[in-house]
Amino acid sequence: MATRIEFDRKQIKADEFKGKKVIDREGIEYGKVKHIHINSDTLEVVGITVHEGLNKDYFLSRDYLDRLTEESVYFLRLQLEQRYR
């Protein structure tokens, strides 16, 4: 017997984010989502790996994430710029 799973609108599947744009609030694109990192104990998202250019990947912790939508991941650019200076 199969179980039907119903999701509310606030749930998004993690595997759907691979390749989504990572942009700031002003619409500037910084790369694409390569991985979603999940804490195995709490099952909470702890961050994402952003792929930029040919070989540049960096980790963006959830502290810098603003919101996740079906189209993109928005982050707080000002905090990210201060972190990587």
N, CA, C and O atoms as a Tinker XYZ file with bonds, in Angstrom:
   340  protein
     1  N      0.833000   -1.171000    0.000000    73     2
     2  CA     0.000000    0.000000    0.000000    64     1     3
     3  C      0.886000    1.245000    0.000000    63     2     4     5
     4  O      1.745000    1.402000    0.868000    81     3
     5  N      0.678000    2.110000   -0.954000    73     3     6
     6  CA     1.465000    3.335000   -1.061000    64     5     7
     7  C      0.888000    4.410000   -0.153000    63     6     8     9
     8  O     -0.318000    4.479000    0.082000    81     7
     9  N      1.788000    5.244000    0.348000    73     7    10
    10  CA     1.373000    6.366000    1.175000    64     9    11
    11  C      1.483000    7.633000    0.356000    63    10    12    13
    12  O      2.518000    7.888000   -0.260000    81    11
    13  N      0.456000    8.407000    0.342000    73    11    14
    14  CA     0.469000    9.660000   -0.396000    64    13    15
    15  C      1.077000   10.743000    0.492000    63    14    16    17
    16  O      0.682000   10.921000    1.644000    81    15
    17  N      2.047000   11.461000   -0.073000    73    15    18
    18  CA     2.702000   12.536000    0.666000    64    17    19
    19  C      2.153000   13.863000    0.168000    63    18    20    21
    20  O      2.116000   14.122000   -1.035000    81    19
    21  N      1.730000   14.693000    1.100000    73    19    22
    22  CA     1.231000   16.019000    0.738000    64    21    23
    23  C      2.141000   17.065000    1.354000    63    22    24    25
    24  O      2.511000   16.972000    2.524000    81    23
    25  N      2.500000   18.065000    0.550000    73    23    26
    26  CA     3.375000   19.130000    1.008000    64    25    27
    27  C      2.607000   20.440000    1.043000    63    26    28    29
    28  O      1.748000   20.695000    0.200000    81    27
    29  N      2.926000   21.258000    2.022000    73    27    30
    30  CA     2.347000   22.596000    1.989000    64    29    31
    31  C      3.263000   23.486000    1.150000    63    30    32    33
    32  O      4.332000   23.043000    0.731000    81    31
    33  N      2.874000   24.691000    0.906000    73    31    34
    34  CA     3.612000   25.582000    0.008000    64    33    35
    35  C      4.935000   26.069000    0.596000    63    34    36    37
    36  O      5.734000   26.655000   -0.135000    81    35
    37  N      5.195000   25.857000    1.858000    73    35    38
    38  CA     6.435000   26.301000    2.474000    64    37    39
    39  C      7.531000   25.236000    2.406000    63    38    40    41
    40  O      8.636000   25.468000    2.896000    81    39
    41  N      7.257000   24.108000    1.828000    73    39    42
    42  CA     8.242000   23.043000    1.703000    64    41    43
    43  C      8.728000   22.971000    0.257000    63    42    44    45
    44  O      7.936000   22.969000   -0.686000    81    43
    45  N     10.054000   22.911000    0.109000    73    43    46
    46  CA    10.673000   22.788000   -1.202000    64    45    47
    47  C     11.689000   21.660000   -1.107000    63    46    48    49
    48  O     12.434000   21.579000   -0.130000    81    47
    49  N     11.728000   20.795000   -2.103000    73    47    50
    50  CA    12.663000   19.677000   -2.089000    64    49    51
    51  C     14.081000   20.172000   -2.368000    63    50    52    53
    52  O     14.304000   20.954000   -3.292000    81    51
    53  N     15.038000   19.708000   -1.558000    73    51    54
    54  CA    16.423000   20.165000   -1.660000    64    53    55
    55  C     17.029000   19.857000   -3.024000    63    54    56    57
    56  O     17.801000   20.660000   -3.547000    81    55
    57  N     16.696000   18.715000   -3.606000    73    55    58
    58  CA    17.314000   18.343000   -4.883000    64    57    59
    59  C     16.864000   19.243000   -6.030000    63    58    60    61
    60  O     17.497000   19.249000   -7.085000    81    59
    61  N     15.805000   19.987000   -5.851000    73    59    62
    62  CA    15.343000   20.907000   -6.888000    64    61    63
    63  C     16.185000   22.182000   -6.954000    63    62    64    65
    64  O     16.051000   22.958000   -7.900000    81    63
    65  N     17.054000   22.408000   -5.960000    73    63    66
    66  CA    17.851000   23.631000   -5.937000    64    65    67
    67  C     19.141000   23.552000   -6.735000    63    66    68    69
    68  O     19.723000   24.586000   -7.062000    81    67
    69  N     19.595000   22.367000   -7.052000    73    67    70
    70  CA    20.844000   22.240000   -7.803000    64    69    71
    71  C     20.710000   22.984000   -9.129000    63    70    72    73
    72  O     19.793000   22.731000   -9.911000    81    71
    73  N     21.645000   23.909000   -9.366000    73    71    74
    74  CA    21.638000   24.689000  -10.591000    64    73    75
    75  C     20.833000   25.978000  -10.524000    63    74    76    77
    76  O     20.847000   26.757000  -11.478000    81    75
    77  N     20.129000   26.223000   -9.416000    73    75    78
    78  CA    19.363000   27.463000   -9.285000    64    77    79
    79  C     20.314000   28.642000   -9.087000    63    78    80    81
    80  O     21.399000   28.486000   -8.528000    81    79
    81  N     19.901000   29.811000   -9.547000    73    79    82
    82  CA    20.711000   31.016000   -9.415000    64    81    83
    83  C     20.828000   31.435000   -7.960000    63    82    84    85
    84  O     19.875000   31.314000   -7.190000    81    83
    85  N     22.013000   31.931000   -7.586000    73    83    86
    86  CA    22.244000   32.522000   -6.274000    64    85    87
    87  C     22.422000   34.017000   -6.519000    63    86    88    89
    88  O     23.390000   34.444000   -7.148000    81    87
    89  N     21.478000   34.804000   -6.014000    73    87    90
    90  CA    21.492000   36.237000   -6.294000    64    89    91
    91  C     21.289000   37.039000   -5.023000    63    90    92    93
    92  O     20.779000   36.535000   -4.022000    81    91
    93  N     21.703000   38.313000   -5.085000    73    91    94
    94  CA    21.466000   39.183000   -3.942000    64    93    95
    95  C     20.147000   39.916000   -4.130000    63    94    96    97
    96  O     19.466000   39.722000   -5.137000    81    95
    97  N     19.789000   40.742000   -3.183000    73    95    98
    98  CA    18.502000   41.436000   -3.223000    64    97    99
    99  C     18.388000   42.396000   -4.404000    63    98   100   101
   100  O     17.282000   42.742000   -4.820000    81    99
   101  N     19.548000   42.833000   -4.951000    73    99   102
   102  CA    19.543000   43.755000   -6.085000    64   101   103
   103  C     19.472000   43.029000   -7.419000    63   102   104   105
   104  O     19.412000   43.665000   -8.471000    81   103
   105  N     19.477000   41.699000   -7.383000    73   103   106
   106  CA    19.367000   40.921000   -8.606000    64   105   107
   107  C     20.688000   40.538000   -9.248000    63   106   108   109
   108  O     20.696000   40.005000  -10.358000    81   107
   109  N     21.812000   40.797000   -8.577000    73   107   110
   110  CA    23.121000   40.426000   -9.114000    64   109   111
   111  C     23.353000   38.943000   -8.866000    63   110   112   113
   112  O     23.237000   38.472000   -7.734000    81   111
   113  N     23.683000   38.205000   -9.930000    73   111   114
   114  CA    23.899000   36.758000   -9.825000    64   113   115
   115  C     25.350000   36.469000   -9.457000    63   114   116   117
   116  O     26.272000   37.036000  -10.043000    81   115
   117  N     25.548000   35.577000   -8.474000    73   115   118
   118  CA    26.884000   35.229000   -8.002000    64   117   119
   119  C     27.285000   33.799000   -8.327000    63   118   120   121
   120  O     28.415000   33.401000   -8.044000    81   119
   121  N     26.410000   33.039000   -8.900000    73   119   122
   122  CA    26.699000   31.660000   -9.252000    64   121   123
   123  C     25.436000   30.828000   -9.184000    63   122   124   125
   124  O     24.317000   31.339000   -9.216000    81   123
   125  N     25.659000   29.514000   -9.089000    73   123   126
   126  CA    24.527000   28.585000   -9.025000    64   125   127
   127  C     24.729000   27.603000   -7.880000    63   126   128   129
   128  O     25.859000   27.315000   -7.487000    81   127
   129  N     23.631000   27.096000   -7.352000    73   127   130
   130  CA    23.681000   26.141000   -6.243000    64   129   131
   131  C     24.282000   24.832000   -6.744000    63   130   132   133
   132  O     23.826000   24.251000   -7.728000    81   131
   133  N     25.315000   24.389000   -6.039000    73   131   134
   134  CA    25.931000   23.100000   -6.358000    64   133   135
   135  C     25.457000   22.025000   -5.380000    63   134   136   137
   136  O     25.148000   20.904000   -5.784000    81   135
   137  N     25.400000   22.372000   -4.085000    73   135   138
   138  CA    24.965000   21.437000   -3.044000    64   137   139
   139  C     24.161000   22.175000   -1.986000    63   138   140   141
   140  O     24.379000   23.362000   -1.740000    81   139
   141  N     23.232000   21.462000   -1.363000    73   139   142
   142  CA    22.547000   21.928000   -0.153000    64   141   143
   143  C     23.131000   21.103000    0.995000    63   142   144   145
   144  O     23.165000   19.875000    0.917000    81   143
   145  N     23.587000   21.760000    2.049000    73   143   146
   146  CA    24.176000   21.065000    3.202000    64   145   147
   147  C     23.131000   20.991000    4.310000    63   146   148   149
   148  O     22.535000   21.997000    4.692000    81   147
   149  N     22.925000   19.785000    4.814000    73   147   150
   150  CA    21.898000   19.534000    5.831000    64   149   151
   151  C     22.537000   18.891000    7.059000    63   150   152   153
   152  O     23.311000   17.942000    6.935000    81   151
   153  N     22.213000   19.405000    8.235000    73   151   154
   154  CA    22.686000   18.826000    9.487000    64   153   155
   155  C     21.997000   17.480000    9.671000    63   154   156   157
   156  O     20.768000   17.413000    9.706000    81   155
   157  N     22.772000   16.413000    9.789000    73   155   158
   158  CA    22.183000   15.071000    9.873000    64   157   159
   159  C     21.459000   14.808000   11.197000    63   158   160   161
   160  O     20.630000   13.902000   11.275000    81   159
   161  N     21.760000   15.583000   12.229000    73   159   162
   162  CA    21.071000   15.407000   13.509000    64   161   163
   163  C     19.740000   16.159000   13.554000    63   162   164   165
   164  O     18.733000   15.626000   14.021000    81   163
   165  N     19.745000   17.395000   13.067000    73   163   166
   166  CA    18.545000   18.232000   13.172000    64   165   167
   167  C     17.742000   18.292000   11.871000    63   166   168   169
   168  O     16.598000   18.748000   11.870000    81   167
   169  N     18.333000   17.836000   10.770000    73   167   170
   170  CA    17.727000   17.881000    9.440000    64   169   171
   171  C     17.444000   19.306000    8.974000    63   170   172   173
   172  O     16.558000   19.516000    8.145000    81   171
   173  N     18.175000   20.280000    9.488000    73   171   174
   174  CA    18.043000   21.666000    9.070000    64   173   175
   175  C     19.099000   21.999000    8.030000    63   174   176   177
   176  O     20.198000   21.445000    8.049000    81   175
   177  N     18.764000   22.900000    7.131000    73   175   178
   178  CA    19.740000   23.378000    6.146000    64   177   179
   179  C     20.773000   24.219000    6.888000    63   178   180   181
   180  O     20.418000   25.143000    7.620000    81   179
   181  N     22.058000   23.897000    6.698000    73   179   182
   182  CA    23.123000   24.665000    7.346000    64   181   183
   183  C     23.833000   25.583000    6.357000    63   182   184   185
   184  O     24.571000   26.481000    6.763000    81   183
   185  N     23.614000   25.364000    5.062000    73   183   186
   186  CA    24.220000   26.225000    4.065000    64   185   187
   187  C     24.150000   25.614000    2.681000    63   186   188   189
   188  O     23.542000   24.564000    2.469000    81   187
   189  N     24.792000   26.304000    1.737000    73   187   190
   190  CA    24.843000   25.825000    0.359000    64   189   191
   191  C     26.250000   25.984000   -0.188000    63   190   192   193
   192  O     27.008000   26.838000    0.271000    81   191
   193  N     26.596000   25.170000   -1.160000    73   191   194
   194  CA    27.812000   25.383000   -1.933000    64   193   195
   195  C     27.400000   26.107000   -3.199000    63   194   196   197
   196  O     26.504000   25.669000   -3.920000    81   195
   197  N     28.073000   27.232000   -3.462000    73   195   198
   198  CA    27.797000   28.033000   -4.648000    64   197   199
   199  C     28.910000   27.784000   -5.646000    63   198   200   201
   200  O     30.089000   27.881000   -5.302000    81   199
   201  N     28.546000   27.464000   -6.879000    73   199   202
   202  CA    29.518000   27.268000   -7.955000    64   201   203
   203  C     29.548000   28.533000   -8.794000    63   202   204   205
   204  O     28.520000   29.001000   -9.285000    81   203
   205  N     30.764000   29.082000   -8.949000    73   203   206
   206  CA    30.930000   30.322000   -9.700000    64   205   207
   207  C     32.065000   30.129000  -10.700000    63   206   208   209
   208  O     33.157000   29.708000  -10.318000    81   207
   209  N     31.824000   30.425000  -11.954000    73   207   210
   210  CA    32.863000   30.300000  -12.963000    64   209   211
   211  C     33.203000   28.850000  -13.256000    63   210   212   213
   212  O     32.371000   27.957000  -13.093000    81   211
   213  N     34.444000   28.628000  -13.694000    73   211   214
   214  CA    34.850000   27.276000  -14.086000    64   213   215
   215  C     35.155000   26.378000  -12.898000    63   214   216   217
   216  O     34.658000   25.254000  -12.835000    81   215
   217  N     35.962000   26.851000  -11.956000    73   215   218
   218  CA    36.413000   25.980000  -10.864000    64   217   219
   219  C     36.267000   26.602000   -9.479000    63   218   220   221
   220  O     36.916000   26.142000   -8.540000    81   219
   221  N     35.457000   27.607000   -9.325000    73   219   222
   222  CA    35.367000   28.296000   -8.040000    64   221   223
   223  C     34.089000   27.909000   -7.317000    63   222   224   225
   224  O     32.988000   28.201000   -7.784000    81   223
   225  N     34.239000   27.249000   -6.173000    73   223   226
   226  CA    33.122000   26.882000   -5.308000    64   225   227
   227  C     33.353000   27.503000   -3.941000    63   226   228   229
   228  O     34.491000   27.579000   -3.479000    81   227
   229  N     32.300000   27.942000   -3.300000    73   227   230
   230  CA    32.432000   28.431000   -1.939000    64   229   231
   231  C     31.173000   28.094000   -1.143000    63   230   232   233
   232  O     30.086000   27.937000   -1.699000    81   231
   233  N     31.351000   27.990000    0.166000    73   231   234
   234  CA    30.265000   27.651000    1.077000    64   233   235
   235  C     29.622000   28.933000    1.580000    63   234   236   237
   236  O     30.307000   29.878000    1.971000    81   235
   237  N     28.309000   28.950000    1.564000    73   235   238
   238  CA    27.541000   30.083000    2.065000    64   237   239
   239  C     26.651000   29.559000    3.185000    63   238   240   241
   240  O     25.711000   28.806000    2.931000    81   239
   241  N     26.943000   29.955000    4.426000    73   239   242
   242  CA    26.180000   29.436000    5.564000    64   241   243
   243  C     24.765000   30.000000    5.587000    63   242   244   245
   244  O     24.486000   31.025000    4.966000    81   243
   245  N     23.895000   29.339000    6.291000    73   243   246
   246  CA    22.492000   29.768000    6.348000    64   245   247
   247  C     22.348000   31.145000    6.974000    63   246   248   249
   248  O     21.326000   31.804000    6.783000    81   247
   249  N     23.365000   31.597000    7.727000    73   247   250
   250  CA    23.326000   32.939000    8.307000    64   249   251
   251  C     23.273000   34.017000    7.231000    63   250   252   253
   252  O     22.788000   35.122000    7.476000    81   251
   253  N     23.772000   33.696000    6.038000    73   251   254
   254  CA    23.809000   34.658000    4.944000    64   253   255
   255  C     22.646000   34.483000    3.969000    63   254   256   257
   256  O     22.483000   35.290000    3.053000    81   255
   257  N     21.843000   33.449000    4.152000    73   255   258
   258  CA    20.713000   33.221000    3.254000    64   257   259
   259  C     19.544000   34.108000    3.656000    63   258   260   261
   260  O     19.203000   34.210000    4.834000    81   259
   261  N     18.946000   34.737000    2.680000    73   259   262
   262  CA    17.798000   35.602000    2.933000    64   261   263
   263  C     16.508000   34.821000    2.740000    63   262   264   265
   264  O     15.658000   34.780000    3.630000    81   263
   265  N     16.363000   34.197000    1.561000    73   263   266
   266  CA    15.183000   33.363000    1.319000    64   265   267
   267  C     15.441000   32.428000    0.144000    63   266   268   269
   268  O     16.286000   32.688000   -0.712000    81   267
   269  N     14.691000   31.340000    0.131000    73   267   270
   270  CA    14.752000   30.358000   -0.943000    64   269   271
   271  C     13.424000   30.408000   -1.682000    63   270   272   273
   272  O     12.361000   30.366000   -1.063000    81   271
   273  N     13.484000   30.496000   -2.993000    73   271   274
   274  CA    12.260000   30.461000   -3.785000    64   273   275
   275  C     12.387000   29.309000   -4.775000    63   274   276   277
   276  O     13.432000   28.662000   -4.853000    81   275
   277  N     11.338000   29.061000   -5.519000    73   275   278
   278  CA    11.389000   27.994000   -6.513000    64   277   279
   279  C     12.351000   28.327000   -7.645000    63   278   280   281
   280  O     12.831000   27.421000   -8.326000    81   279
   281  N     12.644000   29.612000   -7.860000    73   279   282
   282  CA    13.511000   30.024000   -8.950000    64   281   283
   283  C     14.956000   30.259000   -8.520000    63   282   284   285
   284  O     15.876000   29.985000   -9.291000    81   283
   285  N     15.174000   30.761000   -7.309000    73   283   286
   286  CA    16.507000   31.170000   -6.901000    64   285   287
   287  C     16.701000   31.128000   -5.401000    63   286   288   289
   288  O     15.777000   30.892000   -4.623000    81   287
   289  N     17.975000   31.375000   -5.026000    73   287   290
   290  CA    18.359000   31.526000   -3.629000    64   289   291
   291  C     18.819000   32.967000   -3.470000    63   290   292   293
   292  O     19.720000   33.411000   -4.182000    81   291
   293  N     18.217000   33.698000   -2.551000    73   291   294
   294  CA    18.606000   35.077000   -2.293000    64   293   295
   295  C     19.456000   35.122000   -1.036000    63   294   296   297
   296  O     19.193000   34.408000   -0.068000    81   295
   297  N     20.489000   35.978000   -1.060000    73   295   298
   298  CA    21.348000   36.089000    0.113000    64   297   299
   299  C     21.626000   37.549000    0.415000    63   298   300   301
   300  O     21.328000   38.439000   -0.381000    81   299
   301  N     22.202000   37.769000    1.583000    73   299   302
   302  CA    22.517000   39.114000    2.049000    64   301   303
   303  C     23.928000   39.458000    1.579000    63   302   304   305
   304  O     24.903000   39.062000    2.218000    81   303
   305  N     24.048000   40.183000    0.482000    73   303   306
   306  CA    25.323000   40.460000   -0.167000    64   305   307
   307  C     26.277000   41.227000    0.732000    63   306   308   309
   308  O     27.467000   40.914000    0.767000    81   307
   309  N     25.793000   42.211000    1.451000    73   307   310
   310  CA    26.663000   43.022000    2.274000    64   309   311
   311  C     27.450000   42.158000    3.255000    63   310   312   313
   312  O     28.656000   42.348000    3.414000    81   311
   313  N     26.793000   41.228000    3.903000    73   311   314
   314  CA    27.457000   40.338000    4.852000    64   313   315
   315  C     28.459000   39.451000    4.133000    63   314   316   317
   316  O     29.540000   39.198000    4.666000    81   315
   317  N     28.137000   38.974000    2.948000    73   315   318
   318  CA    29.044000   38.107000    2.206000    64   317   319
   319  C     30.287000   38.862000    1.787000    63   318   320   321
   320  O     31.392000   38.328000    1.889000    81   319
   321  N     30.136000   40.101000    1.314000    73   319   322
   322  CA    31.286000   40.895000    0.914000    64   321   323
   323  C     32.209000   41.149000    2.096000    63   322   324   325
   324  O     33.429000   41.092000    1.942000    81   323
   325  N     31.657000   41.427000    3.273000    73   323   326
   326  CA    32.480000   41.671000    4.464000    64   325   327
   327  C     33.226000   40.408000    4.866000    63   326   328   329
   328  O     34.363000   40.486000    5.332000    81   327
   329  N     32.620000   39.272000    4.697000    73   327   330
   330  CA    33.239000   37.999000    5.100000    64   329   331
   331  C     34.436000   37.648000    4.235000    63   330   332   333
   332  O     35.421000   37.107000    4.738000    81   331
   333  N     34.371000   37.945000    2.936000    73   331   334
   334  CA    35.412000   37.522000    2.010000    64   333   335
   335  C     36.421000   38.618000    1.681000    63   334   336   337
   336  O     37.191000   38.475000    0.731000    81   335
   337  N     36.435000   39.696000    2.437000    73   335   338
   338  CA    37.453000   40.763000    2.224000    64   337   339
   339  C     38.725000   40.440000    2.928000    63   338   340
   340  O     39.680000   41.213000    2.862000    81   339
